[in-house]
Amino acid sequence: DPILRGVHVSLDFLCTTLEPPPNGVPPLPPIGEGQTNRERVEVSTSVEPCSSCHETFINPLGFAFENYDAIGQWRGTDNGQTVDASATYVLDGEPVSYQNAVELAGKLATSNDLHECYSLKWLEYVLGRRPSVEEAQALTDIAKLSKETPSLRDMIAGITQLDTFRARPKEAP
């Protein structure tokens, strides 16, 4: 499902804020004769209010995984048509094009957006709560460390050096 895959990457890898879908969104129609799953999703999500999130944040990320079927097996065709897993997504403020999930993964691996999100997820885990705005601002250095070194140990050590980790906030009286 390219929609679920795109939402997952948006929320969990890039920390994108997505509005919940409006009430009453109908299910996707059945795939038409000779129509690919991608074409079905594109047609169904190309109108407002869906298009504002789908065309920008969800579909481009989800379409990258179209070469994989529901159980993760590779497929080159969908309903008799060649699979098109290419898309363009704005990453780090610049449009980035890719042909498939492997190319997308490579682009994400060097993205500041991804490393900031990854660092935020780790900070949330280590603190056991969402960080405050001030605490989250300290993530710039941690995200830079995440991008520069593949060592998770170094990144977590960097988090433990933050004042927010070493000192508990004062309780309100």
N, C-alpha and C positions, 0 to 999 in steps of 0.2 A: 504494500500500500504506500504509494509515494507521498500521500498526505501525512500519514503517521510517521514515516521516516523523516520527512522534512521538518515536521514539528519537533521530533526528537532531537535532531541535529541543531535546530534553531534554539531550543530551550536549554538543552543539556550540554552542548558543546560551545555555543556562542552566546549564551545568556541573553538572547533576544527577548524582549517583552512583547508577547503576543496577546491581543485582546481575545477573550473567549468568543467562540462562534455565536452568531445571533440565534435566537430561538427559532425553531421551525425550519432549520436547514434540512432539505430533503436528502435522502440517501442518493449516492451516485446511481445513475441509470445503468441498466445492463449494457455491456459492451456490444456495440453494433457490429454488423457484418463487415469484416475487414478492418475494423477500428482497433487501435492499440489501446492499452490501458492508459498510456500517457495522453493520447488524444481525448479519451473520455474525460480524464481529469481536467485537461486544459479547457475543454468546452464547458464543463460543469462549474469551473471556478473562475471563468473569465468575466463574469458580471458582478457588479456591486451587490451586496457589500463584500462578497468573497474575494474579489480580485485585489483589493488593497493589501491584504496580507499574503494571499496565495501567490500572486505573480512576483512579489518582491522577496518574501521571506521563506515560504514553505515549498512551493513547487520546484524552484531551481535546485534546492538541496535534495529533495525527494527523488527527482528525476535522475539524479546521478546514480541511483541504485537500481534503475530499471532493468539492468542486465541480470539481476538476481530475482528468482521467483519467490514464492511465499515461504519456502523452506531453505532459501539461501543457495539453491543450485543455479549455476550459470545458465543463461538462456540468450541466444542470439536473435531469436524471433519471438514475436508476441502476436498471436492471432494471425499468423501467416505473414506478418510484416517485420522488417528489420527493426530491432530495438534501437531507439534513439535515447541515449543516456546523457547527451550533451546539454549544457546549460551555462548561464552566466549569473554570478551572484556578486553583490557588492561586499567586499571583504576589506577591512582596514580603510574604508572610504573609497576604494577603487574597484571598478568592475573587473572580475576575474572569470575567465572562461575555462571550461574543462570539458573533456569528452566522456568521462565516466567517474565512478566512485574512487578509483585508484588515483586519478589526477586530482580530484577534489581533496582527497586525504592529504596529498602532498602539499596542496595550497593551504589547507588548514594547518598543517604542521608548522608552517612558517608564519602564520598569522598572529599578529598582536592581539586581535579580538579573541582568538581561541585561547591563547595563553593567559589573558586576563580572566576569562571565564573559568579556565582550569584552576587558576590560582584562587579565585573567589570560592569555587567549590571546595577546595582544600581548606581554606580559611574557615568556611562555614563548618566543615567537619571537625576541625581541630578545636574551634571555639564551642561547638555544640549549639550554635545559633547563627542567625543571619548577622553579619557585621553591621555596625552603624556606618553612616556616611563617612565619618572621619576615619574609622578603621579601614573601610574599603579603599580610601585614598592611598593607604600605605601599600596597596597591592601592586602599584606600578613597578616598584623595585622587585617584588616577588615574581611578577609576570615576566619581567626582563630576565630574571634568573632562570625561570622555567624555559624560556625560549633559548637561552644561551647554552644551557647544559641539560643533557637528558637525565640527570641524576635527580630522582625524586627525593632522595635523602638530602641533597643540598637545598632543594626548595622548601622542604619541611623544616630544615634547620633555620632557614631564613624566616619562616613564619614564627618560629619559637623565639626569635630575636626581637619581634615586635613588642612594643610596650603593652599593647592590648592582650597579648598572650601571657606575658609575664606578670601582669598586675590585674587583679580582679577589679572591676568597676565598683565604686562605693555604692552601697545600698541606700536607697532613699529612706529618710527617717520616718 
